[in-house]
Amino acid sequence: MSVLLFASPIIRLAAQGGNKTSSNDIAKSSSTAELERLKFYLGDWDYSEVYEKSALFPNGGRNTGSWTAQVGPQGRSIIHAFVSHGTGDNYEGIEVMTWDTKEKVYRDHSLWYDSADQWTYVGHFEGDLLVYRGEFEFDGKHVKFRSETRPRLGGGFTLDEFMSVDGGPEQKVLRGTAAPRTQATTQQSEPSRVTDQADVMERMVELSKPGENHKLLAGLVGTWEYTGKHFPSDPKEKPIEISGSCVRKALWEERYFLAEDTGQKLKMPWAEGREVASKDIIIDGYDNMKRKFVRAIIDNHWDTGILSFEGSYDAATKTITYDAELEDSPGVKTKTRWLLKILDNDHYMEEIYEDNDGRQVKDTEIHFTRVKGR
């Protein structure tokens, strides 16, 4: 009862304000610019959800409901009230979003009326995506949570939620869509096919555009010189010194990025003892559909195939971590991790690790320095 009494004034406030809420109210806050970016939430929306089959919701499902967002007192927060019912997860609740001026992150505080638990998430923008992350216990399970919210053309927003349960792989759990209310709002068990097709097309158009993650890779375009070491599997052997140059170019309006490495001459095993200049060609990109950095490599050392990696970016350490399972010899696969660490505008480094009986062992370390003016 106490939760409902606390929440009901907020719901009344939101319902009275509706779409009349002005983003000017946010301007009174000390966090003007950051809360202004959340103004797409403001208003009174029809809300629907499509649940994927996942560890938490094995049967999937569909929900309908409503979502209202209002500027909080003194423009220092965004207060949300939401209702969602159907064959997915039935819930009603509120959440409050604020900007942490000290830590420079968004904070989301959520509670549901039928639960004494509260959830807190930390968020930031990745391009046009507002991404929140958090961890909590749900039905006796430990859950790692990630959400991605973006504005919709014509008003409202879409919300994608992903969860990893008890250390398992991350799965997409649901997509929520907040859209402008119709004159006579009706709750339907199935969204209209026309609306679904429009949402899919809108989503596909957005996915086709290079974004902030492509800009991150664009910062590496230029000419570089490198030095490094290759560490033999036998720790008694001395590291092998390596050096060379790398030219990074943008392809197709910064949709992909091509790197051509040229190293010193080596005795290649396939060249019958001849020394041949070491060569690598790398194509880097970001797959908006998979939400992964991608890397493909060809070289003239050992391989005749194309090595493929997928990775993620850690903004705190400015590191892209690529992972792959490579078949180094017939029938033998090795888990390989490739780190690309951006040190500053003129320096980055790469480290390659291989799995050895469950332990990551460093195989290669390379330091890159930008050639001045290039």
C-alpha positions in Angstrom: 0.0 0.0 0.0 2.8 2.4 0.8 4.3 2.0 -2.6 1.0 2.7 -4.3 0.4 5.8 -2.2 3.9 7.1 -3.1 3.6 6.4 -6.8 0.0 7.7 -7.4 0.9 11.4 -7.2 3.6 10.8 -9.8 1.2 9.1 -12.1 -1.4 11.9 -11.8 1.3 14.5 -12.4 2.5 12.6 -15.5 -1.1 12.1 -16.8 -2.0 15.7 -16.4 1.2 16.9 -18.2 0.9 14.6 -21.2 2.7 15.9 -24.3 2.6 19.4 -22.9 5.8 18.8 -21.0 8.4 21.2 -22.3 12.1 20.5 -22.6 12.6 24.1 -21.4 11.9 22.8 -17.9 15.1 20.8 -18.1 17.0 24.0 -18.8 16.7 25.0 -15.2 18.8 22.0 -14.1 22.6 22.1 -13.6 22.7 19.1 -15.9 21.1 20.9 -18.8 22.8 19.3 -21.8 22.7 15.7 -20.5 19.1 15.7 -19.5 18.1 17.5 -22.7 19.3 14.4 -24.5 16.5 12.4 -22.8 13.7 14.7 -23.9 12.5 12.0 -26.4 11.0 10.2 -23.5 8.7 13.0 -22.5 5.0 12.5 -23.2 2.2 10.0 -22.9 2.7 6.9 -25.1 1.1 3.6 -26.1 3.6 0.9 -25.2 3.9 -2.6 -26.6 6.5 -5.4 -26.0 7.6 -8.4 -28.0 9.4 -11.0 -25.8 12.0 -13.3 -27.4 12.3 -16.9 -26.2 15.1 -16.7 -23.6 16.3 -18.3 -20.4 14.0 -15.9 -18.4 11.1 -16.2 -20.7 11.2 -19.6 -22.5 7.9 -19.1 -24.2 8.4 -15.5 -25.3 5.2 -13.4 -25.3 3.6 -10.1 -26.2 2.4 -7.2 -24.0 0.6 -4.0 -24.4 0.2 -1.0 -22.0 1.2 2.6 -21.5 4.2 4.7 -20.7 4.3 8.3 -19.4 7.4 10.4 -18.8 7.5 13.8 -17.0 10.2 16.2 -16.0 10.9 15.9 -12.3 11.1 18.6 -9.6 13.4 21.5 -10.5 14.2 19.8 -13.8 16.8 17.5 -12.2 15.3 14.2 -13.3 12.9 12.4 -15.7 10.2 10.4 -14.0 8.5 7.5 -15.8 5.3 5.6 -15.0 4.6 2.4 -16.9 2.1 -0.5 -17.2 2.6 -3.6 -19.3 0.4 -6.7 -19.4 0.1 -9.7 -21.6 1.7 -13.1 -22.2 5.2 -11.8 -21.3 6.1 -10.4 -17.9 3.2 -8.5 -16.3 4.3 -5.4 -14.3 3.6 -1.8 -13.3 6.1 0.6 -11.8 8.1 3.8 -11.9 11.6 4.8 -12.7 13.6 7.9 -12.1 16.5 8.9 -14.4 19.1 11.4 -13.3 22.5 12.7 -14.4 25.5 12.0 -12.0 27.6 15.2 -12.4 30.5 13.6 -10.5 30.7 10.3 -12.3 29.4 11.7 -15.7 26.9 8.9 -16.1 23.1 8.5 -16.2 21.5 6.7 -13.3 18.2 4.8 -13.5 16.3 3.9 -10.3 13.4 1.5 -10.9 10.8 -0.2 -8.8 7.7 -2.4 -9.5 4.6 -2.1 -7.5 4.3 -5.9 -6.8 7.9 -6.2 -5.6 9.9 -4.8 -2.7 13.1 -4.9 -4.8 14.6 -1.9 -6.4 17.0 -1.8 -9.4 19.7 0.7 -10.2 21.4 0.9 -13.6 24.2 3.1 -15.0 24.0 4.5 -18.5 25.7 6.6 -21.2 25.1 7.3 -24.9 26.8 5.3 -27.6 26.1 7.3 -30.6 22.3 7.7 -30.7 21.8 4.7 -28.3 21.2 5.3 -24.6 22.8 2.2 -23.1 22.1 1.2 -19.5 23.9 -1.7 -17.6 23.3 -3.3 -14.3 23.3 -6.6 -12.3 20.5 -7.9 -10.0 18.9 -11.1 -8.6 15.6 -12.2 -10.3 13.7 -15.4 -9.3 16.8 -16.8 -7.6 19.0 -16.1 -10.7 21.9 -13.6 -11.0 21.2 -11.4 -14.1 23.5 -9.1 -16.0 21.3 -6.6 -17.7 21.9 -4.3 -20.7 19.3 -2.0 -22.5 19.5 0.1 -25.6 17.0 2.9 -26.2 16.7 5.2 -29.2 14.2 7.8 -30.4 11.6 6.8 -33.0 10.8 8.8 -36.1 7.4 10.4 -35.5 7.8 10.4 -31.7 8.4 7.9 -28.9 11.2 5.4 -28.7 12.3 1.8 -29.0 13.8 -0.2 -26.1 15.8 -3.4 -26.6 16.8 -5.4 -23.5 19.5 -8.1 -23.2 20.3 -10.3 -20.2 22.8 -12.9 -19.2 21.6 -15.4 -16.6 24.0 -17.1 -14.1 27.0 -16.4 -16.2 25.4 -17.7 -19.5 25.6 -16.0 -22.9 23.8 -12.7 -23.3 20.4 -13.1 -24.9 17.9 -10.6 -26.3 14.9 -10.6 -24.0 12.5 -8.1 -25.5 11.8 -5.1 -27.7 9.5 -2.4 -26.4 8.0 0.3 -28.6 6.5 3.5 -27.3 4.4 5.3 -29.9 2.1 8.3 -30.0 -1.3 7.5 -28.6 -4.3 7.2 -30.9 -7.5 9.1 -30.2 -9.1 5.9 -28.9 -6.4 3.7 -27.4 -7.2 0.0 -27.5 -5.1 -2.8 -26.1 -4.5 -5.5 -28.7 -2.9 -8.9 -28.2 -1.2 -8.6 -31.6 0.3 -5.4 -33.1 -0.8 -4.6 -36.6 1.3 -6.0 -39.5 1.6 -2.5 -41.0 3.1 -1.1 -37.8 5.5 -4.0 -37.5 6.6 -3.5 -41.1 7.1 0.2 -40.6 9.1 -0.4 -37.4 11.3 -3.0 -39.1 12.0 -0.7 -42.0 12.8 2.2 -39.7 15.1 0.0 -37.7 16.9 -1.3 -40.9 17.5 2.2 -42.2 19.1 3.2 -38.8 21.2 0.0 -38.8 22.5 0.8 -42.3 24.1 4.1 -41.1 27.7 4.2 -39.8 27.7 5.5 -36.2 29.9 6.4 -33.2 31.7 3.1 -33.3 32.7 3.7 -36.9 34.0 7.1 -35.8 36.1 5.4 -33.2 37.8 3.3 -35.9 38.1 6.4 -38.2 40.4 7.9 -35.6 43.0 5.3 -36.5 43.1 6.3 -40.2 46.7 7.3 -41.2 50.2 6.0 -41.6 51.9 4.3 -38.7 55.2 2.7 -37.8 55.4 -0.1 -35.3 57.8 -2.1 -33.2 57.0 -5.1 -31.1 57.8 -8.6 -29.8 56.6 -12.1 -30.6 56.9 -14.4 -27.6 57.8 -18.1 -28.5 55.8 -20.8 -26.8 59.0 -22.0 -25.1 59.6 -19.3 -22.3 63.4 -20.2 -22.5 63.6 -18.7 -26.0 64.2 -15.0 -26.4 61.3 -12.8 -27.8 61.5 -12.1 -31.5 61.8 -8.4 -32.3 59.4 -7.2 -35.1 59.0 -3.8 -36.8 57.3 -2.4 -39.8 54.7 0.1 -41.1 50.9 0.2 -41.3 48.7 2.2 -43.6 45.0 2.5 -42.4 42.4 3.8 -44.9 38.7 4.4 -44.7 36.4 2.5 -47.2 33.0 3.6 -48.6 32.5 6.7 -46.5 34.0 5.2 -43.3 31.8 2.1 -43.4 34.9 -0.2 -43.2 38.6 0.4 -42.6 41.5 -1.3 -44.4 44.9 -1.7 -42.7 47.9 -2.9 -44.7 50.9 -4.0 -42.6 54.4 -4.5 -44.1 57.0 -6.0 -41.8 60.6 -7.1 -42.1 61.7 -10.0 -44.2 61.3 -13.4 -42.7 62.1 -16.9 -43.8 58.6 -18.1 -44.6 57.9 -21.8 -44.2 56.3 -22.1 -47.6 59.1 -20.2 -49.4 61.7 -22.9 -49.2 64.0 -20.8 -47.1 63.7 -17.6 -49.0 63.2 -14.4 -47.1 59.9 -12.7 -47.9 58.5 -9.4 -46.5 55.8 -10.1 -43.9 52.4 -8.8 -45.0 48.9 -8.5 -43.4 45.7 -7.0 -44.6 43.1 -6.3 -42.0 39.5 -5.1 -42.5 37.9 -3.6 -39.4 34.3 -2.6 -39.0 31.3 -2.4 -36.6 28.3 -4.6 -37.3 25.3 -2.6 -36.2 23.1 -5.7 -36.4 25.2 -7.8 -34.2 26.4 -4.8 -32.1 29.9 -6.1 -32.4 33.2 -4.9 -33.8 34.3 -7.2 -36.5 37.8 -7.9 -38.0 38.9 -10.1 -40.9 42.6 -10.8 -41.5 44.6 -12.3 -44.4 48.4 -12.7 -44.3 51.3 -14.3 -46.1 52.8 -16.1 -43.0 51.0 -19.4 -42.5 47.4 -18.9 -43.4 45.5 -19.4 -46.7 42.1 -18.8 -45.1 40.5 -15.6 -43.7 40.7 -15.2 -39.9 37.5 -13.7 -38.4 37.1 -12.0 -35.1 34.3 -10.3 -33.2 34.7 -7.9 -30.3 33.4 -5.2 -28.0 34.6 -1.8 -26.8 35.4 -0.8 -23.2 35.2 3.0 -23.1 36.9 3.2 -19.7 40.1 1.6 -21.0 39.6 2.6 -24.6 40.1 -1.0 -25.6 38.5 -3.1 -28.3 38.6 -6.8 -27.3 38.4 -9.2 -30.3 37.8 -13.0 -29.8 38.0 -15.9 -32.1 38.6 -19.7 -32.1 41.2 -20.3 -34.8 42.3 -23.6 -36.3 46.1 -23.3 -36.2 46.7 -26.8 -37.3 44.4 -29.5 -38.7 41.8 -30.4 -36.1 43.4 -28.2 -33.4 41.5 -25.0 -32.5 42.8 -22.3 -30.2 40.9 -19.6 -28.5 42.6 -16.3 -29.4 42.1 -12.8 -27.9 43.3 -9.7 -29.7 43.3 -6.4 -27.8 43.5 -3.0 -29.6 44.2 -0.3 -27.0 43.9 3.4 -28.1 46.5 5.3 -26.0 46.0 8.8 -27.6 45.6 10.3 -31.0 49.1 9.3 -32.1 49.7 6.0 -30.3 47.9 2.7 -30.0 49.0 -0.9 -29.2 47.8 -4.4 -29.9 48.2 -7.5 -27.8 47.5 -11.1 -28.9 46.8 -13.8 -26.4 46.3 -17.6 -26.9 44.6 -20.0 -24.6 46.9 -22.6 -23.1 45.1 -25.1 -20.9 42.6 -22.4 -19.8 45.3 -19.8 -19.2 45.8 -16.8 -21.5 49.4 -16.5 -22.7 50.7 -13.5 -24.5 51.8 -14.3 -28.0 52.5 -10.8 -29.5 52.7 -7.2 -28.4 53.0 -4.3 -30.9 53.3 -0.6 -30.4 52.1 1.8 -33.1 53.2 5.5 -33.5 51.6 7.8 -36.1 53.9 9.2 -38.7 53.8 13.0 -38.3 51.5 14.7 -40.7 50.0 11.4 -41.8 
